[in-house]
Amino acid sequence: MGKTLVIQPVIRIEGNARITIQLDDTGNVSDTRVSIMELRGFERFCIGKPVEEMPRITTRICGVYPPSHHLASAKATDVVFGVDPPPAAKKLRELCNSIAFMEEHILHFYFLAGADFILGPEADYSVRNIIGIIGAVPDVAKRVVRVRHMAAKTLEMIAGKSIHPSAAVPGGFSRPLLEEERKELRKMADECLEFSKFSISFAKKDLFSKYLEVVKSLGVINTGFLGTVTEDGLLDLYDGKLRMMSVDGSYEDFKCDEYTDYIREHVEPWTYLKFPYAKKAGGFSMDLDNPNGIYRTNTLARINVVDKIDTPLAQAELEEFREKFGRPAQQTLLYHWARLIELLYNAENIVRLLDDPEITSTDIRKTEYYLFQC
């Protein structure tokens, strides 16, 4: 008789999940499913609410990375009201976005994934966690806690709150950045940049090099990738057009309002997670030997689809990454390497934005649309 193995909860992710493994009569794996347990009901209970409240409501979707939902919703309200925020407002939003990316990438690499590299995959699960990291590399752990706290503090200074921010509003930003705040933030940005440089150097030298063969062979699947780029094909984590890359590296760019022309969603009854797939593939298949329509997103996808990165240190890391693994890189464990490249990019971008004289402009919101609405 076959047997069903259930691993629950799966907690070393940003959320909660269950893994169900079905064994056949011979004891071999016949099917495996990852079920996401959180109900994503925001589409329903947002119906009927005033559109200008969406940036405040949708930030509650997630407690780990709320700024993404907040900023995306604010950008959507701009479109609804037909308003283009002033340049300073866009830069303040992008600054919040880069700070949030830094905080999240530190969390994911060191708190969730890092234990497997720092302590090794053979270490007992009872110590293969953040507490084990503190014991194994206490000096690194201290820097991790300090810089992540610093990132949260900088976001709070700019957006009012580090969790569930509400500073981005239709037409721009709710408050300007004061010069004395900019100076304080700039000092913290230097420390964040140094930590980002340390992190990728530490990972390449002491972690990834130990498990390079595992990285190249474990969980490798051939899929497409989706990410955002500028008109020139540069990395852009706040705005830009979408780029859908095929398995062979060819790609097609499209605007966000053309989403339904390029992407469809598949639904399975055993999970709340939806399965978006490339519409032009003609159908959807979860057979990983022939994954029709499947594409991946997040850090590795974004690193694969960009032509270049417009900050010097991250661009140098991208060139090294592609020299080692090609484009597109399909090794799943390279998500961690790509995450550290993005960590470095965001640290550089924060410094760049804080050095921009326009960042302290008081022209941060257009309100003409209210007159039109009335």
NUFI-970597 format. One line per 10 residues: for each residue x, y, z of N, C-alpha, C. Coordinates in steps of 0.2 Angstrom, whole numbers, plus 5000, padded with zeros to 4 digits. Layout:
BEGIN
X/Y/Z/X/Y/Z/X/Y/Z; ...
end
This chain:
BEGIN
5004/4994/5000/5000/5000/5000/5004/5006/5000; 5002/5011/4997/5006/5018/4997/5005/5021/5003; 5009/5026/5004/5009/5030/5011/5010/5037/5009; 5007/5041/5014/5007/5048/5013/5011/5051/5019; 5016/5055/5017/5020/5059/5022/5018/5066/5022; 5017/5069/5028/5015/5076/5029/5020/5080/5033; 5023/5085/5031/5028/5089/5034/5024/5096/5036; 5022/5097/5042/5018/5103/5044/5020/5105/5051; 5021/5111/5053/5021/5117/5048/5028/5118/5045; 5029/5120/5039/5035/5122/5036/5036/5130/5038
5040/5132/5042/5040/5138/5045/5046/5142/5043; 5051/5139/5040/5057/5143/5038/5056/5147/5031; 5051/5150/5030/5049/5154/5025/5045/5160/5027; 5044/5164/5023/5040/5170/5025/5033/5169/5024; 5030/5165/5029/5023/5163/5029/5023/5156/5032; 5018/5152/5030/5017/5145/5033/5014/5141/5027; 5017/5134/5028/5015/5130/5022/5015/5123/5025; 5012/5118/5021/5012/5111/5022/5015/5107/5016; 5019/5102/5017/5022/5098/5012/5018/5091/5012; 5015/5089/5007/5013/5082/5007/5016/5078/5002
5019/5072/5004/5023/5068/4999/5019/5061/4999; 5017/5059/4993/5014/5053/4992/5019/5048/4989; 5019/5042/4993/5024/5037/4991/5019/5031/4987; 5022/5028/4982/5018/5023/4979/5020/5016/4983; 5017/5011/4980/5018/5004/4983/5025/5002/4984; 5030/5004/4980/5037/5002/4981/5041/5007/4985; 5037/5012/4988/5041/5017/4992/5044/5023/4989; 5043/5023/4982/5045/5029/4978/5040/5035/4978; 5043/5041/4978/5039/5047/4978/5035/5047/4971; 5028/5047/4972/5024/5048/4966/5021/5055/4965
5021/5059/4970/5018/5065/4970/5020/5069/4976; 5021/5076/4975/5023/5080/4981/5019/5087/4980; 5016/5089/4985/5013/5096/4985/5015/5100/4990; 5016/5107/4989/5017/5112/4994/5010/5116/4994; 5007/5116/5000/5001/5119/5001/5002/5125/5005; 5000/5131/5002/5001/5137/5006/4994/5138/5010; 4995/5139/5017/4989/5139/5021/4986/5146/5022; 4989/5151/5021/4986/5158/5022/4980/5159/5017; 4975/5161/5019/4969/5163/5015/4971/5170/5013; 4971/5171/5006/4972/5178/5003/4966/5181/5001
4962/5184/5006/4955/5186/5004/4955/5193/5003; 4960/5197/5002/4960/5204/5001/4956/5206/4995; 4956/5203/4990/4952/5205/4984/4945/5206/4986; 4942/5201/4990/4935/5202/4992/4933/5207/4997; 4937/5208/5002/4935/5213/5007/4937/5220/5006; 4941/5221/5000/4943/5228/4998/4937/5230/4993; 4933/5226/4991/4927/5228/4987/4923/5233/4990; 4921/5239/4987/4917/5244/4990/4920/5249/4995; 4927/5248/4996/4930/5253/5000/4933/5259/4995; 4933/5265/4998/4936/5270/4994/4943/5269/4992
4944/5270/4985/4950/5269/4982/4956/5272/4986; 4955/5278/4989/4961/5281/4992/4963/5278/4998; 4959/5273/5001/4961/5269/5007/4965/5263/5006; 4965/5261/4999/4969/5255/4997/4976/5255/5000; 4980/5260/4999/4987/5260/5002/4987/5258/5009; 4982/5261/5013/4983/5259/5020/4980/5252/5022; 4975/5250/5018/4973/5243/5019/4977/5238/5017; 4980/5238/5010/4983/5232/5008/4990/5231/5011; 4993/5236/5014/4999/5235/5018/4998/5230/5023; 4992/5228/5025/4991/5223/5030/4991/5216/5027
4992/5215/5021/4992/5209/5018/4998/5205/5021; 5003/5208/5023/5009/5204/5025/5013/5208/5030; 5015/5205/5036/5019/5208/5041/5026/5208/5040; 5028/5204/5035/5036/5203/5034/5038/5208/5029; 5034/5209/5024/5036/5214/5018/5030/5219/5016; 5027/5222/5021/5022/5227/5019/5023/5232/5015; 5029/5235/5014/5030/5241/5010/5029/5240/5003; 5030/5233/5000/5028/5232/4993/5021/5233/4992; 5017/5230/4996/5010/5231/4995/5007/5238/4995; 5010/5241/5000/5009/5248/5001/5010/5253/4995
5016/5252/4993/5019/5256/4987/5015/5254/4981; 5014/5248/4980/5011/5245/4974/5003/5248/4973; 5000/5248/4979/4993/5251/4980/4993/5258/4979; 4998/5262/4981/4999/5269/4980/4999/5271/4973; 5004/5267/4969/5005/5268/4962/4998/5266/4958; 4994/5261/4961/4988/5260/4957/4983/5266/4958; 4983/5269/4964/4978/5274/4965/4980/5280/4961; 4987/5281/4960/4989/5286/4955/4986/5286/4949; 4986/5279/4946/4983/5278/4940/4975/5279/4940; 4972/5277/4945/4965/5278/4945/4963/5285/4945
4967/5290/4949/4965/5297/4949/4969/5301/4943; 4973/5297/4939/4976/5300/4933/4981/5306/4935; 4985/5304/4940/4990/5309/4943/4997/5306/4942; 5002/5310/4941/5009/5308/4941/5012/5312/4946; 5014/5308/4952/5017/5312/4957/5024/5316/4956; 5025/5321/4959/5031/5325/4958/5038/5320/4959; 5043/5322/4956/5049/5318/4956/5052/5317/4963; 5051/5321/4968/5053/5320/4974/5049/5315/4978; 5043/5315/4976/5038/5310/4979/5040/5303/4977; 5042/5302/4970/5044/5296/4967/5050/5293/4971
5055/5298/4972/5061/5296/4975/5061/5294/4982; 5056/5297/4986/5055/5295/4993/5052/5288/4993; 5047/5287/4988/5044/5280/4988/5050/5275/4986; 5054/5277/4981/5059/5272/4979/5064/5271/4985; 5065/5276/4989/5070/5276/4995/5067/5271/5000; 5060/5272/5001/5057/5267/5006/5057/5260/5003; 5056/5259/4996/5057/5252/4993/5063/5249/4994; 5069/5253/4993/5076/5250/4993/5077/5248/5001; 5075/5252/5005/5076/5251/5012/5073/5245/5014; 5066/5244/5012/5062/5238/5014/5065/5232/5011
5068/5232/5005/5071/5227/5001/5077/5225/5005; 5081/5229/5008/5087/5228/5012/5085/5224/5018; 5080/5226/5022/5078/5223/5028/5076/5216/5026; 5072/5215/5021/5069/5209/5020/5074/5204/5017; 5079/5206/5013/5084/5202/5011/5089/5200/5017; 5090/5204/5021/5094/5202/5027/5090/5197/5031; 5084/5198/5032/5080/5193/5036/5080/5186/5032; 5079/5186/5026/5078/5180/5022/5085/5176/5022; 5090/5180/5020/5097/5176/5020/5099/5174/5027; 5099/5178/5032/5102/5176/5038/5098/5172/5043
5091/5174/5043/5087/5171/5048/5084/5165/5045; 5082/5165/5038/5079/5159/5036/5083/5154/5032; 5087/5156/5028/5091/5152/5023/5098/5151/5026; 5101/5156/5029/5108/5156/5031/5110/5150/5035; 5106/5147/5040/5108/5142/5044/5110/5136/5040; 5107/5135/5034/5109/5129/5030/5116/5129/5028; 5118/5136/5026/5125/5137/5024/5130/5137/5029; 5128/5141/5035/5133/5142/5040/5134/5136/5044; 5129/5133/5046/5129/5127/5050/5130/5120/5046; 5128/5121/5040/5128/5115/5035/5122/5111/5035
5120/5108/5030/5114/5104/5029/5114/5098/5033; 5119/5095/5036/5119/5089/5040/5118/5091/5047; 5118/5097/5049/5118/5099/5056/5110/5097/5058; 5110/5096/5065/5103/5094/5067/5098/5100/5067; 5092/5099/5065/5087/5104/5064/5086/5108/5071; 5088/5105/5077/5087/5109/5083/5092/5115/5084; 5097/5114/5080/5102/5120/5081/5103/5123/5074; 5100/5121/5069/5101/5124/5062/5095/5129/5061; 5097/5135/5065/5092/5140/5065/5096/5146/5067; 5092/5152/5068/5095/5158/5069/5099/5158/5076
5097/5154/5081/5100/5153/5087/5107/5149/5086; 5107/5145/5082/5113/5141/5080/5118/5146/5076; 5115/5150/5072/5120/5155/5069/5123/5160/5074; 5119/5162/5079/5122/5166/5084/5128/5163/5088; 5127/5156/5089/5132/5152/5092/5138/5151/5088; 5137/5150/5081/5143/5148/5077/5147/5155/5075; 5143/5160/5073/5147/5166/5071/5144/5172/5075; 5145/5173/5081/5142/5178/5085/5144/5185/5082; 5150/5186/5080/5151/5193/5077/5147/5195/5071; 5146/5190/5067/5142/5191/5061/5134/5192/5063
5132/5188/5068/5125/5189/5071/5124/5196/5074; 5129/5198/5077/5128/5205/5080/5127/5210/5075; 5131/5210/5069/5130/5215/5064/5124/5214/5060; 5121/5208/5060/5115/5206/5056/5109/5210/5060; 5109/5209/5067/5104/5212/5071/5104/5219/5071; 5110/5222/5071/5111/5229/5071/5109/5233/5065; 5111/5230/5059/5110/5233/5053/5102/5232/5051; 5099/5226/5052/5092/5225/5051/5088/5230/5055; 5090/5231/5062/5087/5236/5066/5088/5243/5063; 5093/5244/5060/5095/5251/5057/5090/5252/5051
5090/5247/5047/5085/5248/5041/5078/5249/5043; 5076/5246/5048/5069/5247/5051/5068/5254/5053; 5073/5256/5057/5073/5263/5059/5073/5268/5054; 5077/5267/5049/5077/5272/5043/5070/5272/5040; 5067/5266/5039/5060/5266/5036/5055/5270/5040; 5056/5269/5047/5051/5272/5051/5052/5280/5051; 5058/5282/5050/5060/5290/5050/5056/5293/5044; 5057/5289/5038/5054/5292/5032/5047/5291/5031; 5044/5284/5033/5037/5283/5031/5033/5282/5037; 5035/5284/5043/5031/5284/5049/5031/5278/5053
5031/5272/5050/5031/5266/5053/5036/5261/5049; 5039/5257/5052/5043/5252/5048/5039/5246/5046; 5033/5244/5050/5028/5239/5048/5022/5243/5047; 5019/5241/5041/5012/5244/5039/5013/5251/5038; 5018/5254/5034/5018/5261/5033/5012/5264/5029; 5011/5270/5030/5006/5273/5027/5008/5280/5023; 5014/5281/5022/5016/5288/5020/5015/5289/5012; 5015/5284/5008/5013/5285/5001/5006/5286/5001; 5004/5291/4997/4997/5293/4997/4995/5294/4989; 4989/5294/4987/4987/5296/4980/4990/5302/4978
4994/5302/4973/4997/5308/4970/5004/5310/4973; 5007/5306/4978/5013/5307/4980/5015/5304/4987; 5018/5308/4991/5020/5306/4998/5017/5311/5003; 5016/5309/5009/5013/5313/5014/5017/5318/5018; 5024/5317/5018/5028/5322/5021/5035/5322/5018; 5038/5328/5018/5044/5329/5015/5050/5326/5020; 5056/5325/5017/5061/5323/5021/5065/5329/5023; 5066/5330/5029/5070/5336/5032/5077/5335/5031; 5081/5340/5030/5088/5340/5029/5092/5336/5035; 5090/5338/5041/5093/5335/5047/5092/5327/5047
5086/5325/5045/5084/5318/5044/5089/5315/5039; 5089/5318/5033/5093/5316/5028/5101/5314/5030; 5103/5319/5034/5110/5318/5036/5111/5312/5041; 5106/5312/5045/5106/5306/5050/5105/5299/5046; 5101/5299/5041/5100/5293/5037/5106/5292/5033; 5109/5297/5030/5115/5296/5026/5121/5292/5030; 5122/5294/5036/5127/5290/5040/5125/5283/5041; 5119/5281/5042/5116/5274/5043/5117/5271/5036; 5116/5274/5031/5116/5271/5024/5123/5269/5023; 5128/5272/5025/5135/5270/5024/5137/5264/5028
5134/5263/5034/5135/5257/5038/5131/5251/5034; 5125/5252/5032/5122/5247/5028/5125/5245/5022; 5128/5250/5018/5132/5248/5012/5138/5243/5014; 5142/5245/5019/5148/5241/5022/5145/5234/5023; 5140/5234/5027/5137/5227/5029/5135/5223/5022; 5132/5226/5017/5130/5223/5011/5137/5220/5008; 5142/5224/5007/5148/5222/5004/5151/5216/5008; 5151/5217/5015/5153/5211/5019/5149/5205/5017; 5143/5205/5017/5138/5199/5016/5140/5195/5010; 5140/5199/5004/5142/5195/4998/5149/5192/4998
5153/5196/5001/5160/5193/5001/5161/5187/5006; 5157/5188/5012/5157/5182/5017/5154/5176/5014; 5148/5177/5010/5145/5171/5007/5149/5168/5002; 5152/5172/4998/5155/5169/4992/5162/5165/4995; 5165/5168/4999/5171/5165/5002/5170/5159/5007; 5166/5160/5011/5165/5155/5017/5159/5151/5017; 5154/5152/5012/5148/5148/5012/5147/5145/5005; 5146/5149/5000/5144/5146/4994/5149/5142/4991; 5156/5143/4992/5161/5139/4990/5161/5132/4992; 5159/5131/4998/5159/5125/5001/5154/5120/4998
5148/5123/4996/5143/5119/4993/5141/5120/4986; 5146/5122/4982/5145/5124/4975/5142/5119/4971; 5145/5113/4972/5142/5107/4968/5135/5105/4970; 5133/5106/4976/5126/5106/4978/5122/5111/4975; 5124/5117/4975/5121/5123/4972/5119/5121/4964; 5124/5118/4961/5124/5117/4954/5119/5111/4952; 5118/5107/4957/5114/5101/4956/5107/5100/4959; 5106/5103/4965/5100/5102/4969/5095/5106/4967; 5089/5103/4965/5083/5107/4964/5083/5111/4957; 5087/5109/4953/5088/5112/4946/5082/5111/4942
5078/5116/4940/5073/5115/4935/5074/5120/4930; 5071/5119/4924/5072/5124/4918/5065/5127/4917; 5065/5134/4918/5059/5137/4918/5060/5144/4915; 5055/5148/4914/5055/5155/4912/5056/5159/4918; 5057/5166/4917/5058/5170/4922/5054/5177/4921; 5052/5180/4926/5048/5187/4925/5051/5192/4930; 5053/5198/4928/5055/5203/4932/5054/5210/4929; 5055/5215/4933/5054/5222/4930/5061/5225/4928; 5061/5229/4923/5067/5232/4920/5065/5239/4918; 5070/5244/4917/5069/5250/4915/5068/5250/4907
5067/5255/4904/5066/5255/4897/5073/5253/4893; 5079/5254/4897/5085/5252/4894/5087/5245/4897; 5083/5242/4900/5085/5235/4902/5088/5235/4909; 5089/5240/4913/5092/5240/4919/5088/5237/4925; 5091/5235/4930/5087/5233/4936/5083/5239/4939; 5076/5237/4940/5072/5242/4943/5067/5239/4948; 5068/5240/4954/5064/5236/4959/5057/5240/4961; 5057/5246/4959/5051/5250/4961/5046/5251/4955; 5049/5252/4949/5045/5254/4943/5047/5250/4937; 5045/5252/4931/5048/5249/4925/5043/5244/4922
5045/5242/4916/5041/5237/4912/5043/5230/4914; 5038/5225/4913/5039/5218/4914/5043/5215/4908; 5047/5210/4910/5051/5206/4905/5050/5199/4907; 5047/5196/4902/5046/5188/4902/5051/5185/4898; 5055/5181/4902/5061/5178/4899/5059/5170/4898; 5061/5167/4892/5060/5160/4891/5065/5156/4893; 5065/5150/4893/5070/5145/4895/5076/5146/4891; 5076/5148/4885/5082/5149/4881/5085/5156/4882; 5082/5160/4886/5085/5167/4887/5082/5172/4882; 5078/5170/4878/5074/5175/4874/5069/5179/4878
5067/5185/4877/5062/5188/4881/5058/5193/4877; 5052/5195/4880/5048/5199/4878/5046/5204/4883; 5046/5211/4882/5044/5216/4887/5037/5218/4886; 5033/5220/4891/5027/5222/4891/5025/5227/4897; 5020/5231/4896/5018/5236/4901/5014/5232/4907; 5014/5235/4913/5010/5232/4918/5002/5231/4916; 5000/5236/4913/4993/5236/4911/4991/5231/4906; 4996/5228/4903/4995/5222/4898/4996/5215/4901; 4996/5215/4908/4997/5209/4912/4992/5203/4909; 4986/5205/4909/4981/5199/4907/4982/5197/4899
4986/5201/4896/4988/5198/4889/4993/5193/4889; 4997/5193/4894/5003/5189/4894/5003/5183/4900; 4998/5184/4905/4998/5180/4910/4991/5178/4912; 4991/5171/4913/4984/5168/4916/4986/5165/4923; 4980/5163/4926/4981/5160/4933/4978/5153/4933; 4981/5148/4936/4978/5142/4936/4977/5141/4944; 4971/5137/4946/4969/5136/4953/4969/5129/4954; 4972/5127/4960/4971/5120/4962/4967/5120/4968; 4963/5114/4970/4959/5114/4976/4962/5113/4982; 4969/5111/4982/4972/5109/4988/4977/5115/4991
4976/5121/4988/4980/5126/4991/4977/5133/4989; 4978/5138/4994/4976/5145/4992/4981/5148/4987; 4986/5145/4986/4991/5148/4981/4989/5148/4974; 4989/5153/4970/4987/5153/4963/4994/5151/4959; 4992/5149/4953/4998/5147/4949/4998/5151/4942; 5001/5157/4942/5001/5161/4936/5006/5157/4931; 5004/5158/4925/5008/5155/4919/5008/5159/4913; 5013/5158/4909/5014/5162/4903/5008/5160/4898; 5004/5165/4896/4998/5164/4892/5000/5161/4885; 5006/5164/4883/5008/5162/4876/5011/5155/4875
5012/5152/4881/5014/5144/4881/5008/5140/4879; 5002/5143/4879/4996/5139/4877/4993/5135/4882; 4995/5134/4888/4993/5129/4893/4997/5129/4899; 4995/5125/4904/4999/5125/4910/5000/5118/4912; 5006/5116/4914/5008/5110/4916/5013/5110/4922; 5012/5106/4927/5016/5106/4933/5021/5100/4932; 5022/5097/4927/5027/5092/4926/5033/5095/4925; 5038/5095/4930/5044/5098/4930/5049/5096/4925; 5047/5090/4922/5051/5087/4916/5049/5091/4909; 5043/5094/4910/5041/5098/4904/5036/5103/4907
5039/5108/4910/5035/5113/4914/5032/5119/4909; 5027/5117/4906/5024/5121/4901/5021/5128/4904; 5023/5133/4902/5021/5140/4905/5023/5142/4911; 5027/5138/4915/5029/5140/4922/5035/5145/4921; 5035/5150/4925/5040/5155/4926/5041/5156/4933; 5047/5158/4935/5049/5160/4941/5050/5168/4942; 5049/5170/4948/5050/5177/4950/5055/5178/4956; 5055/5184/4959/5059/5185/4964/5067/5186/4962; 5071/5185/4967/5078/5188/4966/5082/5185/4960; 5082/5178/4959/5085/5175/4953/5082/5177/4947
5076/5178/4947/5072/5180/4941/5074/5187/4939; 5074/5191/4943/5076/5198/4942/5083/5199/4940; 5088/5195/4943/5095/5195/4940/5096/5192/4933; 5091/5187/4932/5092/5184/4925/5089/5189/4920; 5084/5193/4921/5081/5196/4916/5084/5203/4914; 5088/5206/4919/5091/5212/4918/5097/5212/4913; 5098/5217/4909/5104/5217/4905/5110/5220/4909; 5109/5225/4913/5114/5228/4918/5111/5230/4924; 5115/5232/4929/5113/5235/4935/5117/5242/4935; 5114/5247/4937/5117/5254/4936/5120/5256/4942
5122/5252/4947/5126/5254/4952/5133/5250/4952; 5139/5252/4953/5145/5249/4951/5146/5243/4954; 5145/5242/4961/5147/5236/4965/5143/5230/4963; 5136/5232/4963/5131/5226/4961/5133/5224/4954; 5134/5229/4949/5136/5227/4942/5142/5222/4942; 5147/5224/4946/5153/5219/4946/5151/5212/4948; 5147/5212/4953/5144/5205/4956/5140/5202/4950; 5136/5206/4947/5132/5203/4941/5136/5200/4936; 5141/5203/4934/5146/5201/4929/5149/5194/4931; 5152/5194/4937/5155/5188/4940/5150/5182/4940
5144/5184/4942/5138/5179/4943/5137/5176/4936; 5136/5180/4931/5135/5177/4924/5141/5173/4921; 5147/5175/4923/5153/5172/4921/5153/5165/4923; 5150/5164/4930/5150/5157/4933/5144/5153/4931; 5138/5156/4930/5132/5152/4929/5128/5154/4923; 5130/5158/4919/5127/5160/4912/5121/5164/4913; 5117/5164/4908/5111/5168/4908/5106/5165/4903; 5100/5162/4906/5098/5163/4912/5100/5157/4917; 5102/5158/4923/5104/5153/4928/5098/5150/4930; 5098/5143/4930/5092/5139/4932/5093/5136/4939
5099/5136/4942/5100/5133/4948/5096/5136/4954; 5091/5133/4957/5087/5136/4962/5090/5139/4968; 5096/5136/4970/5099/5138/4976/5103/5145/4975; 5103/5147/4968/5106/5153/4967/5102/5159/4969; 5096/5157/4971/5091/5163/4973/5095/5166/4979; 5099/5163/4983/5102/5166/4989/5108/5170/4986; 5111/5168/4981/5117/5172/4979/5114/5179/4975; 5109/5178/4971/5105/5183/4968/5103/5188/4973; 5100/5186/4979/5098/5190/4984/5103/5195/4987; 5109/5192/4988/5114/5196/4990/5117/5201/4985
5116/5200/4979/5118/5205/4974/5113/5211/4974; 5106/5209/4975/5101/5214/4976/5102/5218/4983; 5104/5214/4988/5106/5218/4994/5111/5223/4993; 5116/5222/4989/5121/5227/4988/5118/5232/4983; 5114/5231/4978/5111/5236/4974/5107/5241/4978; 5103/5238/4982/5099/5242/4986/5102/5247/4991; 5108/5244/4994/5112/5248/4998/5115/5254/4994; 5118/5253/4988/5120/5258/4984/5115/5263/4982; 5109/5260/4981/5104/5265/4978/5101/5269/4984; 5101/5267/4990/5099/5271/4996/5104/5277/4996
5111/5275/4996/5116/5281/4996/5115/5286/4990; 5114/5283/4984/5112/5287/4979/5106/5292/4980; 5101/5289/4982/5095/5293/4983/5096/5299/4988; 5099/5297/4994/5100/5302/4999/5105/5307/4997; 5109/5306/4992/5114/5311/4990/5111/5315/4984; 5105/5314/4982/5101/5317/4977/5098/5324/4981; 5100/5330/4978/5097/5336/4981/5090/5336/4981; 5086/5333/4977/5079/5333/4976/5076/5330/4981; 5079/5325/4985/5076/5321/4990/5073/5325/4995; 5075/5331/4997/5072/5335/5002/5067/5340/5000
5065/5340/4993/5061/5345/4991/5054/5344/4994; 5051/5350/4995/5044/5350/4998/5038/5349/4993; 5040/5349/4987/5035/5347/4982/5034/5340/4981; 5030/5337/4985/5029/5330/4986/5023/5327/4984; 5018/5331/4983/5011/5328/4981/5007/5333/4976; 5004/5330/4971/4999/5333/4967/4992/5332/4970; 4989/5337/4970/4982/5337/4973/4977/5339/4968; 4978/5341/4962/4974/5343/4957/4968/5339/4956; 4969/5332/4956/4964/5327/4955/4958/5328/4960; 4959/5330/4966/4954/5331/4970/4948/5336/4967
4951/5341/4964/4946/5346/4961/4942/5343/4955; 4946/5339/4952/4943/5335/4946/4938/5330/4949; 4939/5327/4954/4935/5322/4957/4928/5325/4960; 4929/5331/4963/4923/5335/4965/4919/5337/4959
end
